[in-house]
Amino acid sequence: MFHLREKINKLYTVENYRKIAPYVRPYWGRAMIAVLITIPIGAMDAVIAWSLKPYMDVVMLEEQTTSFQTVLIPIIIVAFSLVQSLLNYGATYFNTWVGQKIAQNVKIDLYNKLMHYHAGFFDQTNSGKVLFRFNKDVDTACGGLLSNLKHFTTRFFSSVSLIGVLFYNSWQLAIVAVIVLFGALYPMTTLRRRLKSIMNKTVFSGSVLITHYNEAFNGNRVVASYNLYDYQNYRFKQTMRSVFKLGMKMTQRTGIISPLMHFIVSIGVAAVIWLGSYLIVSKQITPGNFVSFITALIMLYNPIKSIGNNFASIQMSLMAMERVFGLMGEVPAIHNKKYPVKLKDVSGVIEYRDVCFEYVPGKPVLKNINLKIECGQTIAFVGNSGGGKTTLVNLLPRFYDVKSGSVRINNRDIRDYGLRSLRDKIAIVFQDNFLFSGTIRENILLGRDDVSQEQIDEAIQSACLDEFVGSLEKGLDTEIGERGVLLSGGEKQRIAIARAFIKNAPIVILDEATSALDNKSETVVQQAIDNLMKDRTVLIIAHRLSTVRHADKIIVVNYGEIVEEGTHEQLIEKEGSIYASLYKAQLQ
């Protein structure tokens, strides 16, 4: 069973290398230069060890301290060391350049992947996990792997050349040294298994730690107003204790490898000294051979003592690569069918046909919803909190997909349409609209460069923003801060309405767009909303029932079912009407 698991892991690693190949290919030339440079870097280690034999034999045996060799050999050693240093710098530069380029391209693709994840992913995933898996894992995979690759390729060619020096000086001693070398490397074969069992927990705790920092930044006012300093510090300390325990478990499982290798290596050195002494006495090797051999052996063994730590880093990089390409291979739950149809216009009916939906299996949120919305109608959804109003509307732009039934536009299932063309026909104004850091202009245009100044001015006027923008020194080019922190709630809402005007979509969704505003702001925003609703099909999720009196149809949704529908007048006059009781309660 263990061998089968190891084979699967090897196949999976090969598959990941195949996946990373397209990212390496554009920089293949520089990557190869970085690898090829390591050959002379490693091989030059053998020069020092090899040169000691003729040097020691001349000085110790022939006692010719003025010999040409005694002057030439030190000069050769210095010259080779200089060349080795320059090549080492070149290898580091090329490795870093290639590593950062690969990481950059992987992050770009992962970011694009993240943008296309469905709403359910963000409902269930905290910000720390996103930052860890989409950013930190890439740095670990690309940066760590390539920097350690340089170290290992250098050590490989150095080891090969040094082993050559060992056999050149004494094949008997070389056999002992190589046997000990393989014995020292053996503990690394179990390292991946030791690491993998706790890596998932480490990733989780790392993501939770990042989430704490995000909450400290975004929730600073709540922390201050509720004096949550001690509470937040306690939560942070608990997470840090968990991180500490995982770090110690990692050390327990991997820390023994380097000391064990050190001990095995010391046995090899002792064995070589014992056997070497015998070979010198028996005249099978010269003292020069022995000094050269010992120098090569120390140069070979010394990196082996710490190689366990580098190998652990490589294994963590490989596992990070598995997680990264695991993300790359995921297919978002909401995606286009193989041959999607382009939604050109919305001229027919919007229909919910026997729609059922659930976030958690076995806990239905919507139950057999049937509803028709004529083109150009204004439909308001009201009802108890958590009854399914927002979910019902969120199915239209396919933030989620139905469990059963279908949502249809122009008598066609919306899953047949391409996501881009479907969402191009829908503008949404949320209760809490997200604004990007930048200027008012950038937040209204949202990357569009095909909008004239005349269209912008018209959108600003229709959104009742003209007076506010006119009062600003820089006008539309005023910076609004991260998430629009420099604006009031009403100003944010009107910027969101202005974006909807620029989008000019035939369907507008208003998700409790005025429920968080004071009376003065609500009046201005409601005027902007009224302008936006003209000549469009409008779906309103309303908490304040006074804002939906003039809707063409009011749908009352309670506990995932449509329990009433009709105009304001019809529902008010209906005996035992749920809507009427809600309306009267709000008036009181």
N, C-alpha and C positions, 0 to 999 in steps of 0.2 A: 504494500500500500504506500509506504514511504517513497519507494523508487518511482511509483506511478505519479505521485504528487510532484516529485522532482522533475520528471519528464514534462509534465504539464506546465510547470513553472518555466522550464527552459523554452518550451514552445511559445509560451506567452511572451517571454522576453524577446525572442526572435521576431515575433509579430510586432512588438512595440518598436524594435529597430527598423522593421520594414515601414512602419507608419511615420517614423521620424525622418526617413530617407528623403522625402520631397523637401523637407525643410533644410537639409544639409546640402542637397544637390546644387543650389545656386552658388554656394560658397565652397564647393568641393575643392577647387584649386588651392585656396588658402588653408583649408582643413588639411589637405594632403601635405602642404609645405610644413604646417605645424607638426605633423606626425613625422615627416622625413627628417626634420631638424633634430628630433630626439635621438635619431640613430647615432650621429657623431657625438652628441652630448653624452649619451650613455657609454658609447664605445671608448671615448677619451678617458674614462675612469681607469681603463686598463693600462693606459700609457704609463701612469705614475707607478703602478704596481710592477709592470713589466720592466721599467727602466731601472728599478732598484737592484735587479740581479747583476747586470754588468757593473753597476756602480759599486755595489758592496763587494763583489769579487775582486774588483781592481783595488779598492781602498784597503779591504781587510786582508786579502790574501797576498796581493802583490805589493801592497803598501806604497803605491805610486800616487801620492797626494797631489802631484803636479801634472798628472796625466791629462791629456786632452779630454778624455771621457769625463773626468771629475768636474770639468768646467762646462762641457757641452750638455750633459744630462740635466743639470739644474735649469739651464737656459731653455731646453726643450720642454721641461715640465711647466715652467712659467708661461711659455708661449702657448702650449696646448691649453692651459688653464684660462688664458685670456680669450682664446677662440671659443672655448666652452662657455664662458660667461656671456659673450656676445650672442652666441647661438641660443643660450638659455633665455636671454631677454627677447630675442626674436620669437621663440616658441611661445613664451608667455603672452606676447602681444597678439600673435595670430590666433592663439586659443581663445583669448578674451574677446577679440573682435568677432570671431565666428560664433562663440557662445552667446554673446549679446545679440547678434543678428538673429540667430535661431530663436532665442527666447522672445525677442521682439515680435517675430512673425507668428510664433505659437500664441502669444498673448493676444495679438490682433485677431486671430482666428477664434480663440476662446471667447474673447469679448463679443465678437459677432454671434457666436453660439449662445452666449448668455443673453444677448438682446432678444433672441428668438425663443427663449424658454417661455412656457405658458404661465399664466397667473398662479396656478396651483403650486408650481415649483417655488415661487417667491413666498407663497403662503406658508410653506413648510420648511423653508431654509432660512437660517439667520444670516445677517450680513457678514459675521465673522467667518462662517464657513465658505461663503462666496469669495471673500478676499483671500482666504487661505488656499482654497482649491484652484481658483482661477488666476492667482498671482504668485503667491509664495511657492506653490508646488512647481510652477514653471521655472522659477529661479533655481530651486533645488535640483530639478531634473536637468536643466541645461547647463547652468553655471557649475554646479557641483560635479556633474559627470565629466565635462570637458576639462576642468582644472585637474581632476583626479586622473583623467585619461592621460594627460601630459606626464603626470608623475609616474604612472604605471608604465607607459611606453618607454620613458627614460630609464626607469629601473629595469625593465625587461632587457633592453639592449645593453645596459651596463652589466647586468647579470650574465648575459651570454658572453660578453667580451671578458669579464672577470673569470668566469668558469674556464674560458679558453686559456687564460694565464695560469689558472690552477693546474690544468692538465699539462701545460707546457713545462711547468716547474717540477711536478711530481704527480704521476697518475694515481699512485697509491693514496696519497693524501687527498687528492681531488675526489676520489670515490667516497671516502669518509665524509668529506665536506658536503657533497651533493646529497648523500643519504640523509644527513642531518638537516639540510636545507628543505627537502621534501617533508621531513618530519615536522619541521617548524611551520610549514605552510598548511599542514593538514587541518588544524583547528578552524581555519577560515571556511572550510567546506560546510560547517554547520551554522555559519553566521547568519545567513539569510533566514533560515527557519527561526533562529532566536529573535531576530528583529521583527519579522512580519507579524508575530502574534500580538505585539503591543503597538505597532505603528498606527493602526486605525484609532486606538484610544488616544494616542499622542496628537493625531490630526484633529480629533474632536475637541480635546482640551485646548489646543492652540487656537481653534476657531472661536471657542467660547471666550478666550482671553481677548481676542480682537473685538468681539461683540461688546465686552465691558467698556473698552475704550470708545467705541462708537456711541454707546448709550451715555457715557460721560459727556461726550461732545454734543449730541443731539438733545439729550434730556437734562442739560445743565440747569435750566430754569425750574424744572420740576424738582430736581434734587435740592436746589436752593430754597424754593418756596415751602417744601415739606421737610426741610432739614434732614435729608436722607444721607448725610455724609457717613454716619456710623453704619447705617444699613448697607450702603453701597460698598464701603470699605470691607465689611464683613463678607459680602458676596465675593468680592475680588480676592480676599485672603483665602476663601474656600477653594476658589479656582486655582490660585497659586499653589496651594497645598497639593492639589491633584496633579498639577504640572510637575511639582517637585518629586512626588511619589513615582510618576511615570519616568522621570529622568533617572531616578535611582534604580528603577527596574531595568531601564536600558543599560545602565552601567553594570548592574549585576550580571546581566546576560551577555554583555559584550566586553566588559572591562578585563575579564580574566584572560582574554586571547593574547594581548600584547605581552603581559608578564609571562605567560606560558611559553610564548615564542622566544622570549628573552632567555628563559631557563634552558630551553632546548638548544638554542644557539651557543650558550656558554658551555654546554656539554660537548658540542662540536669543536669549539676552540680548544678546550682541554684535551680532547682526543687527538687533535692535530698536533698540538705541542708535544704530547707524549710520543706519538708515532714519529714526528719530525725529528725529535732528538735522537731517536734510534737510527733513522735513516742518515743523519749527518755523521754520527759516530761510525756507522758501517760504510761510510763514503759513497752511499747511493745518491745523495744530493749534496750540493755545496751550500755553505752558509748563505750565499747570495740567493740560491734557489729558495731557501727557507724564508729569508726575509721578504723576498718578493711574494712568496706564497701567502705568508701571514698578512702582509699588507693587502693583497687582493681579497683574502678571506674576510678581513675586518671590513673592508669597503663593501663586500657582498653582504655580510651579515648585519651590519649596523642598520641599514634601512629596513631590514626584515623585522627588527625588534618593534618598530613603530608602524609597520605596514598594516597591522590589524585595524588601526584607527582609520587609515585611508580607505581600506577595503570596506569598513563599516559605512563610511561616507558614500562610497560608490553604490553600495546596496541600497542605502536610503534614497539616493538619486534615481536608481532603477525603479524602486517602488513608487517614487513620486512620478516617474515617467508613466508607469502603469496607470496611476490615478488620472494623470493628464489626458492620456489617450483613451482612457475609459470614458472621460467626459466627451472627448471628440467623437467617440463612437455612438454616444447616446442619440436617439432620435426624439426630438421634442414631442410631447403628447399631442400638441396642436400643430399640425403640419399640413401642407398641401397634398392633395391626392396626386397620383402620377401625372395625369393630364388635366390640370385645372382649367376651368372656364373663366374668362374675364367678365366681371360684372360691369357692364357699360353704363347702365342707368337704373334707377329705381322708379319704375313706372307702374308696377303692379302691387299686389297685396303683400304685406309682411304677415306671415302666418306661423303660429306655434301649433304644431299638430301632435297631440298626445305626448307632450314633452314630460319626461321624468329626469331628475338629476339628483346626484348625491355627491358630497365631498368625501364622506367616509362610507365605505361599503356597508349596506344594511341600515343606513340612517338617511332616508330620503329627505331632500330639501324641497323639491318640486314634485308634484304628483299629478300626472295626466292633465297637463295644462293645454287648453285649446283656446286659441285667440286669433282674431283677424284684425289687422290694422290697415285701413285704406290709405292710399298714397295721399299725403297732405293733411292727414288727421293729427290732432294733438291728443295723446293718450296719457293719462296720469295713473300711476300706481301708488296706492296707499294701503295702509294696514299696520298690523302690529310689528314691533321691532323684531327682526330675526325671522319674519314670516316668509321671506324669499323674494321680495321685490327687487333688490339689487341683483341677486343671482339671475332672476328672470331676464332682466335687461342685459346683463353681462354675457348672456348666451348669444346675443345678436352679433357682436363683433368677434365672436369666438374667443373670448378670454378663457372660456371653458367649452367643452363639447358635451352635448346631451348624453345621458345614459341610454335612453331609448326615445323613440319619436323623432321629430325633426323640426328645425326652424327653417322657414322657407322665405325666399324673396323672389318675386316674379315667378312664383309657382315652381321654384327649383331649390333643392336643399342647399343651404349656404356652404356645406362642406364640399360642394362641387366647384365653388368659386375659389379663385386664388386669394390667399389671405390679404395680399397687398391691395388688390382691386376691391375686395369687400370692405376693408377698413378705410380705404380712400373715400368711401361713400358715407362714412359715419364720423361725425364730430361729437366729442364728449366734453362736457363741463362737469367736473367732479365737485364734491363738497370741499375737499382739500386739494387744490390743484398744485401739482408739482411744478416749481419754476427752477430753471437751471441757472447756475452762476453765470453772469454775463450782463448784457444790457436789456432794456425793455424791448428794443427792436429785435434782438436775437431771440427773445422768448416769444415774440409774436410770430416771427417768420419761421422759426424752427428749421433753419437750414435751407429754406427755399430761396432761390435766387432769380425766380421768374415772376416776381411780384413788383409791380410799378409803385412809385411813390403815391400816385393817385389812389390806388387800391389800398395802400397802407393807411392813408389819411381817411378814406371812407370807412375802413374797419375801425379805426380809433374813434371816429365820430359815432358810429353805430353802437360801439361798446361803451359810450359815455366816458371815454378816457381823454378826450381832447383838452378839457379844462385842466386836468391833473398833469398831463404831459406838458402843456403850455406853461405851467408854473415851475417846471424844472429847468435849471440852468443849461443842462446838456440835452434836454428833451428826451427823445427816444434813445439816445446813446448814454443814458444814465445807468450806472452799474447798480444792480439790485441786491447783491450779496448772495451767498449760498442759500438755496431754497427760498430766495426772495425775502430774507429776514428784514430788509430795510423798508418793506411795504406793509400796509395794513391789509386786513382780510378782504375788504371790499376792492382794494386796488388789485390784489392778486386775482380775484374773481373776474374783474373786467379785462385784465390781460388775457386770461384764459378764454373769455368770450371773444376778444379780438382775434385770438388764434383761430377760433372756430369760424369767424367771418372770413379770414384769409383762406381757410381750407375750403369753404363754400360747399360743404357736403349736403346732399339732399336729406339725410337723416341726422337728427340732432338728439343726443341723450343728455338730459339734465339730471344729475344724481345729487339730489338735495342741495342744489347750487346756492341757496340762500339761507339754509337752516342755521349756519354758524355766524350769521351777521347780525349787527344791531339794526334797529328800525331805520335809521337814517341811511346806512349803507345798503340795506335791503331794498329801499325805494329806488336808489340809483341803479343797483345791479338788476333789479326786476325790470326796469325800463330797458336796460341793455339786452336782457333775455327776451323781452317782448319783441325787440327789433330782430333778434336772431331767429325767432320762431316763425317769422313771416315766410310764407310759401315753402315751408319745409314739413316733413313728417317728423313729429316731435314725440319723444318718450320721456316723461317726467317721473322721477321718483320723488315723492313729496312727503315731508313731515308736517309742514304748515299747510293745512288744508285750504286756508284762505287764498293760497297762490294757485289753486287748480280749479277754481270755480268755473272758469270759462273753457275748460278742456272739452273736446268733443265727446270724450268718453272717460269715465273714471273706473278703474279696475281695483277692487278691494281684494288683497291677497292676504290670507291668514293661514299660517301653518302649512305653507306650500301648496295651497289650493286657491283657485278663484272662487270667492264666495258671493261676490256681488259685482255687477257692472251696469253702467248707465250714465246719464248726464247728472250734473249736480242736482238739478231740480227733481229729476226722477228718483234719485236715491234719498233725497231729503224727505220726499213725500211718501216713500215706501214704508209701510208699517213694519216695525221691528228692525229697521235698517241699521246695520253695523256702522256704515258710513255716517248716518245721521247722528248716532250717539257719539262718535268720535268728533264730529264737527261741533256739536253743541258743547261737548266737554272742553274743546279748545276755546270756544267763545267765552265760556264761563271763566 
